[in-house]
Amino acid sequence: MNTSNRTLHLALIASGLLFFQCGKTTETEVQTKASSTFVANPQVVAEKPIAKLSIGDQAPPFNLPDVDGKFHTLEDFADKDVLVVNFTCNHCPTAQAYEDRYIGLVHEYEGKSVAFVAISPNSPIAVLPEELGYTDLGDFHEEMKIRAEAKGYNFPYLYDGDTHEFSTAYGPTATPHVFVFDKSRKLTYSGRIDAKEKPGTGNSEDLRAAIEATLKGEPLPAESAQTPAFGCSIKWAWKNEYTIKTNEEWKKREVSLEKLSPAGLAGLLKNDSDKLLLVNFWATWCGPCIIEYPEFVTMQRMYGARDFQFVSVSMDAPDQQEKALKFLKSKASALPNYLMDTEDKYEVIKVVGSDWDGSLPITLLIEPGGKVAYRVPGTIDALELKRAIVDHPMIGRYY
């Protein structure tokens, strides 16, 4: 599956247009996973009890795949005097804010008897597009691989999003939430990496102090051994009522299509708003347009609560309004939709600018004032476009 198709598939899942059936993973299936290429299967599961580890508790076992499908167990790190387990994820802005600090700490302890691992406990099907406003990626296993490669992770990044088989035994409360264990794998520290979320304001003070004390065999002061873990809540698979409700409500929103003159288009492209404007020109007769269109609806849901707005502009003939509207309704395009009110396509091309040769689709990311920050002639790479949006100074990955 190529990048565009994969990201479209993931977007359809996140937007509720694809569904998973409830099911259980049998012991045979677990054994098969351990001996063959891992294929993620996130599913709705019954609610499970969530443990709360106390200082001195034994590290629960785990057997989880990394981003390449290779399984890792607790015993794989037995030669190290200290084990750090970081429950984190792709989508959470707090997790992203601490990402470089965790990478840096792993570098700092290279050659020392400290092992680091990260686990994503989230069920990707319990995460709404509306919860992805600070990221380009969700928490699917394939997306974890993309993030690990993009950031150069120097530690195993494990996936427990199918059924939360092992995360519930640790009981993380937020992402990120770190656990430090000694040589005998007794818990010595649980909580935050440091007390300052904004990048550049903290330097992993709490986690480093816990590692150093554990290496020396010294207990941390009681008030420092367990701290709150600030961040995004864990997305347990059984907490999906709100996800289902929100997806259904979005599908029921009114979808309309307004005709737009070339002069009106010129005004739209000037972007007199205070938002980053994403404009896609498409048509019902354009195959690539139809295939990629659900991605734009997902992007509106992802970033719409921030300084962002997606607008669709149909290049269908003015007398094809009903046909275009029918398509938009089928894609739950509950956002500003326009149909060019002219038969003269070259007049539209002139308004858009000489950089457009008239072929569809074309997509423009426009800053307030009309400057085009990102232009995609032809089919989009959804991941690259999301990165262009979230990494734009008007949006950003952190609070």
C-alpha positions as CSV (number, residue, x, y, z in Angstrom):
1,M,0.0,0.0,0.0
2,N,1.6,3.3,-1.1
3,T,1.8,6.4,1.2
4,S,-1.3,8.2,-0.2
5,N,-3.5,5.1,-0.1
6,R,-2.3,4.2,3.4
7,T,-3.0,7.6,4.8
8,L,-6.4,7.6,3.1
9,H,-7.2,4.2,4.6
10,L,-6.2,5.5,8.1
11,A,-8.2,8.7,7.6
12,L,-11.3,6.7,6.8
13,I,-10.9,4.6,9.9
14,A,-10.4,7.7,12.1
15,S,-13.4,9.5,10.6
16,G,-15.7,6.6,11.3
17,L,-16.1,5.6,7.6
18,L,-14.5,2.2,8.2
19,F,-15.3,0.1,11.3
20,F,-13.7,-2.8,13.1
21,Q,-15.7,-5.7,14.5
22,C,-15.5,-6.6,18.1
23,G,-13.4,-9.7,18.8
24,K,-11.0,-11.4,21.0
25,T,-7.4,-12.5,20.3
26,T,-6.9,-16.1,21.0
27,E,-3.8,-17.7,22.5
28,T,-3.1,-19.3,19.1
29,E,-3.3,-15.9,17.4
30,V,-0.9,-14.4,20.0
31,Q,1.6,-17.2,19.3
32,T,1.2,-16.7,15.6
33,K,1.9,-13.0,16.0
34,A,5.0,-13.8,17.9
35,S,6.4,-16.0,15.2
36,S,5.4,-14.1,12.0
37,T,5.0,-10.6,10.6
38,F,2.9,-8.6,13.0
39,V,-0.4,-7.2,11.6
40,A,-2.2,-4.7,13.9
41,N,-5.9,-5.4,14.7
42,P,-7.2,-2.7,16.9
43,Q,-10.6,-3.7,18.2
44,V,-13.4,-2.7,20.6
45,V,-12.9,-4.7,23.9
46,A,-14.8,-5.0,27.1
47,E,-13.6,-2.7,29.9
48,K,-10.7,-4.0,31.9
49,P,-9.4,-3.2,35.4
50,I,-6.5,-0.7,35.3
51,A,-3.7,-1.3,37.8
52,K,-1.9,1.3,39.8
53,L,1.7,0.3,40.5
54,S,3.2,1.3,43.8
55,I,6.8,1.9,44.6
56,G,8.4,-1.6,45.1
57,D,6.0,-3.4,42.8
58,Q,7.4,-5.8,40.3
59,A,7.4,-4.8,36.6
60,P,4.5,-6.5,34.8
61,P,5.7,-8.7,31.9
62,F,5.0,-7.6,28.3
63,N,5.5,-9.1,24.8
64,L,4.8,-6.3,22.3
65,P,5.8,-5.5,18.7
66,D,7.9,-2.5,17.8
67,V,7.4,-0.4,14.7
68,D,9.0,-3.1,12.5
69,G,6.9,-5.9,13.9
70,K,9.7,-7.4,16.0
71,F,8.5,-8.5,19.5
72,H,10.2,-7.3,22.7
73,T,9.7,-8.7,26.2
74,L,10.6,-7.6,29.6
75,E,13.4,-10.2,29.7
76,D,15.1,-8.7,26.7
77,F,16.4,-5.9,29.0
78,A,17.5,-8.2,31.8
79,D,21.2,-7.3,31.4
80,K,20.6,-3.6,32.4
81,D,20.6,-2.3,36.0
82,V,17.8,0.1,35.2
83,L,14.8,-0.1,32.9
84,V,12.8,3.0,31.9
85,V,9.3,2.4,30.4
86,N,7.7,5.5,28.8
87,F,4.0,5.3,27.9
88,T,3.6,7.8,25.1
89,C,2.0,8.2,21.7
90,N,2.1,10.0,18.4
91,H,-0.8,12.4,18.6
92,C,-0.6,14.0,22.0
93,P,0.9,17.5,22.0
94,T,2.4,16.9,25.5
95,A,4.0,13.7,24.3
96,Q,5.5,15.5,21.3
97,A,6.7,18.3,23.6
98,Y,8.8,15.8,25.6
99,E,9.9,13.7,22.6
100,D,13.3,15.3,22.0
101,R,14.0,15.3,25.7
102,Y,13.5,11.5,25.9
103,I,15.6,11.0,22.8
104,G,18.3,13.1,24.4
105,L,18.2,11.3,27.6
106,V,18.7,8.0,25.8
107,H,21.8,9.4,24.1
108,E,23.0,10.7,27.5
109,Y,23.0,7.2,29.0
110,E,24.6,5.4,26.1
111,G,27.1,2.9,27.3
112,K,25.6,2.9,30.8
113,S,23.5,0.1,32.3
114,V,20.2,1.7,31.5
115,A,17.6,0.5,29.0
116,F,14.9,2.7,27.5
117,V,11.6,1.6,25.9
118,A,8.5,3.4,24.8
119,I,5.0,1.9,24.6
120,S,1.9,3.4,22.9
121,P,-1.0,2.2,24.9
122,N,-3.7,4.0,22.9
123,S,-6.4,2.3,20.9
124,P,-6.2,4.1,17.5
125,I,-9.9,3.6,16.9
126,A,-10.7,5.4,20.1
127,V,-9.1,8.6,18.8
128,L,-11.3,11.1,17.0
129,P,-10.0,13.4,14.2
130,E,-10.9,16.3,16.5
131,E,-8.3,15.0,18.9
132,L,-5.5,15.2,16.3
133,G,-5.3,19.0,16.0
134,Y,-1.7,19.1,17.1
135,T,-0.3,16.4,14.9
136,D,0.0,14.9,11.4
137,L,-0.4,11.4,12.7
138,G,-2.8,9.2,14.7
139,D,-1.8,6.3,16.8
140,F,-2.1,3.4,14.3
141,H,0.8,1.0,14.3
142,E,1.8,2.1,10.7
143,E,1.8,5.7,11.8
144,M,4.1,4.9,14.8
145,K,6.7,3.7,12.3
146,I,6.4,7.0,10.4
147,R,7.0,9.0,13.5
148,A,9.8,6.8,14.8
149,E,11.7,7.2,11.5
150,A,11.0,10.9,11.2
151,K,12.4,11.6,14.7
152,G,15.1,9.0,14.7
153,Y,14.0,7.2,17.7
154,N,16.9,5.5,19.5
155,F,14.8,3.2,21.6
156,P,12.2,0.5,20.9
157,Y,8.7,2.0,20.3
158,L,6.1,-0.7,21.1
159,Y,2.5,-1.0,20.2
160,D,-0.3,-2.1,22.6
161,G,-3.3,-0.6,20.8
162,D,-5.1,-3.8,19.8
163,T,-6.5,-4.9,23.2
164,H,-4.3,-3.1,25.8
165,E,-3.1,-6.5,26.9
166,F,-0.1,-5.2,28.9
167,S,-0.6,-1.5,29.4
168,T,-3.5,-2.0,31.8
169,A,-1.1,-3.9,34.1
170,Y,1.1,-0.7,34.4
171,G,-1.7,1.7,34.6
172,P,-0.4,4.8,32.9
173,T,-2.7,7.8,33.4
174,A,-1.5,10.1,30.6
175,T,0.9,10.4,27.8
176,P,3.8,10.6,28.6
177,H,4.0,8.6,31.8
178,V,7.3,7.1,32.8
179,F,8.1,4.1,35.0
180,V,11.6,3.4,36.3
181,F,12.6,-0.1,37.6
182,D,15.8,-1.3,39.3
183,K,17.9,-4.4,38.5
184,S,15.4,-6.7,40.1
185,R,12.6,-4.9,38.2
186,K,11.1,-3.3,41.3
187,L,9.4,0.1,40.7
188,T,11.5,3.0,42.0
189,Y,9.8,6.0,40.2
190,S,6.5,6.7,38.4
191,G,5.3,10.0,36.9
192,R,6.5,12.9,34.8
193,I,9.7,13.3,32.8
194,D,10.0,16.8,34.3
195,A,7.7,19.6,35.5
196,K,7.9,21.9,32.4
197,E,5.9,20.9,29.3
198,K,7.1,23.6,26.9
199,P,10.2,22.5,24.9
200,G,13.4,24.2,26.0
201,T,12.1,24.9,29.5
202,G,12.9,21.6,31.1
203,N,15.6,19.0,30.9
204,S,14.2,15.7,32.2
205,E,15.1,16.6,35.8
206,D,12.7,14.2,37.5
207,L,13.4,11.2,35.3
208,R,17.2,11.8,35.4
209,A,17.1,12.0,39.2
210,A,15.2,8.8,39.3
211,I,17.6,7.0,37.0
212,E,20.6,8.2,39.0
213,A,19.2,7.2,42.4
214,T,18.2,3.8,41.0
215,L,21.7,3.2,39.6
216,K,23.1,3.9,43.0
217,G,20.6,1.7,44.7
218,E,19.2,4.6,46.7
219,P,15.5,5.2,47.3
220,L,13.9,8.4,46.2
221,P,12.2,10.6,48.8
222,A,8.6,9.5,49.2
223,E,7.3,12.8,47.8
224,S,9.5,12.5,44.7
225,A,9.0,8.8,43.9
226,Q,5.6,9.2,42.5
227,T,4.5,12.4,40.7
228,P,1.5,13.3,38.6
229,A,1.9,12.6,34.9
230,F,0.4,15.5,33.0
231,G,-0.7,15.0,29.4
232,C,-3.4,13.5,27.2
233,S,-5.6,10.8,28.7
234,I,-5.1,7.2,27.7
235,K,-7.4,6.2,24.8
236,W,-8.8,2.9,26.1
237,A,-10.8,1.0,23.5
238,W,-13.8,0.7,25.7
239,K,-14.1,4.4,26.1
240,N,-15.5,4.8,22.6
241,E,-19.1,6.0,23.2
242,Y,-18.1,9.6,22.6
243,T,-16.1,8.6,19.5
244,I,-19.1,6.9,18.0
245,K,-21.5,9.7,19.0
246,T,-19.2,12.4,17.5
247,N,-18.7,10.5,14.2
248,E,-22.5,10.0,13.9
249,E,-23.2,13.6,14.6
250,W,-20.7,14.8,12.0
251,K,-22.4,12.6,9.4
252,K,-25.8,14.3,10.2
253,R,-24.5,17.8,9.8
254,E,-26.0,19.9,7.0
255,V,-24.1,20.0,3.8
256,S,-24.7,22.8,1.4
257,L,-23.2,24.1,-1.9
258,E,-23.1,27.8,-2.8
259,K,-22.3,29.2,-6.2
260,L,-19.3,31.4,-6.4
261,S,-18.5,34.0,-9.1
262,P,-14.9,34.6,-10.3
263,A,-14.9,37.9,-8.4
264,G,-16.0,36.0,-5.3
265,L,-13.2,33.5,-5.8
266,A,-10.7,36.3,-6.0
267,G,-12.0,37.6,-2.7
268,L,-11.8,34.2,-1.2
269,L,-8.2,33.7,-2.2
270,K,-7.2,37.0,-0.7
271,N,-8.0,35.3,2.6
272,D,-9.0,38.3,4.7
273,S,-9.6,36.0,7.6
274,D,-7.3,35.4,10.6
275,K,-7.0,31.7,9.7
276,L,-4.9,29.5,7.6
277,L,-7.0,28.7,4.6
278,L,-6.9,25.4,2.7
279,V,-8.6,25.5,-0.7
280,N,-9.1,22.4,-2.9
281,F,-10.3,22.7,-6.5
282,W,-12.1,19.5,-7.7
283,A,-14.8,18.1,-9.8
284,T,-17.1,15.0,-9.8
285,W,-15.6,13.9,-13.2
286,C,-12.1,14.0,-11.8
287,G,-11.2,10.5,-10.5
288,P,-8.2,11.5,-8.3
289,C,-10.3,14.4,-6.8
290,I,-13.0,12.0,-5.7
291,I,-10.6,9.5,-4.3
292,E,-8.6,12.0,-2.2
293,Y,-11.6,14.2,-1.1
294,P,-12.3,12.4,2.3
295,E,-8.8,13.4,3.4
296,F,-9.8,17.1,3.3
297,V,-12.9,16.5,5.5
298,T,-10.7,14.7,8.0
299,M,-8.2,17.6,8.0
300,Q,-11.1,20.0,8.7
301,R,-12.1,17.9,11.6
302,M,-8.5,17.7,12.8
303,Y,-7.6,21.4,12.6
304,G,-11.0,23.1,12.5
305,A,-10.9,24.1,16.2
306,R,-7.7,26.0,15.6
307,D,-6.8,28.8,13.2
308,F,-7.7,26.8,10.2
309,Q,-10.4,26.4,7.6
310,F,-10.9,24.1,4.6
311,V,-12.9,25.3,1.7
312,S,-13.9,23.2,-1.4
313,V,-14.4,24.7,-4.8
314,S,-16.1,22.5,-7.4
315,M,-15.2,23.1,-11.1
316,D,-18.3,21.2,-12.2
317,A,-20.6,23.1,-14.7
318,P,-23.0,25.4,-12.9
319,D,-26.0,23.2,-14.0
320,Q,-24.4,20.2,-12.3
321,Q,-25.0,21.7,-8.8
322,E,-27.2,18.8,-7.6
323,K,-24.7,16.2,-8.8
324,A,-21.8,17.9,-6.9
325,L,-24.0,18.4,-3.8
326,K,-24.9,14.7,-3.8
327,F,-21.2,13.8,-3.8
328,L,-20.4,16.3,-1.0
329,K,-23.2,14.9,1.1
330,S,-21.9,11.3,0.6
331,K,-18.5,12.5,2.0
332,A,-20.1,14.4,4.9
333,S,-18.5,17.6,3.7
334,A,-20.1,19.9,6.3
335,L,-17.9,22.9,5.6
336,P,-17.8,25.8,3.1
337,N,-18.4,24.3,-0.3
338,Y,-18.5,26.4,-3.5
339,L,-19.4,25.7,-7.1
340,M,-17.9,28.1,-9.7
341,D,-20.8,30.0,-11.3
342,T,-19.2,30.3,-14.8
343,E,-18.8,28.1,-17.9
344,D,-15.5,29.9,-18.6
345,K,-12.9,27.8,-16.9
346,Y,-10.1,30.0,-18.1
347,E,-11.5,32.9,-16.2
348,V,-11.2,30.8,-13.1
349,I,-7.6,29.8,-14.0
350,K,-6.8,33.5,-14.5
351,V,-8.0,34.3,-11.0
352,V,-6.1,31.5,-9.4
353,G,-2.9,32.5,-11.2
354,S,-0.4,31.5,-13.9
355,D,1.1,28.8,-11.7
356,W,-2.0,26.7,-12.4
357,D,-2.2,24.9,-15.8
358,G,-5.9,24.1,-15.3
359,S,-5.6,20.5,-14.5
360,L,-7.4,19.1,-11.5
361,P,-7.1,18.7,-8.6
362,I,-5.1,21.6,-7.2
363,T,-4.8,22.5,-3.6
364,L,-3.6,25.8,-2.0
365,L,-2.7,26.5,1.6
366,I,-3.1,30.3,2.0
367,E,-2.0,32.5,4.8
368,P,-4.0,35.6,5.9
369,G,-3.4,38.2,3.3
370,G,-3.3,35.8,0.4
371,K,0.3,34.4,0.4
372,V,0.3,30.8,-0.8
373,A,2.3,28.9,1.8
374,Y,2.0,25.5,0.2
375,R,0.7,24.5,-3.3
376,V,0.0,21.0,-4.5
377,P,-0.8,20.6,-8.3
378,G,-2.3,17.2,-8.7
379,T,-3.0,14.6,-6.1
380,I,-2.0,15.4,-2.6
381,D,0.3,13.4,-0.3
382,A,-2.0,13.6,2.7
383,L,0.8,13.2,5.2
384,E,2.9,15.9,3.7
385,L,0.0,18.3,3.6
386,K,-0.9,17.6,7.2
387,R,2.7,18.3,8.1
388,A,2.6,21.6,6.2
389,I,-0.4,22.6,8.2
390,V,0.6,21.5,11.7
391,D,4.2,22.8,11.3
392,H,3.0,26.2,10.0
393,P,3.7,28.9,12.6
394,M,0.0,29.7,12.9
395,I,-0.8,26.1,14.0
396,G,2.1,24.2,15.7
397,R,2.4,21.0,17.6
398,Y,2.4,22.3,21.2
399,Y,0.0,24.2,23.5
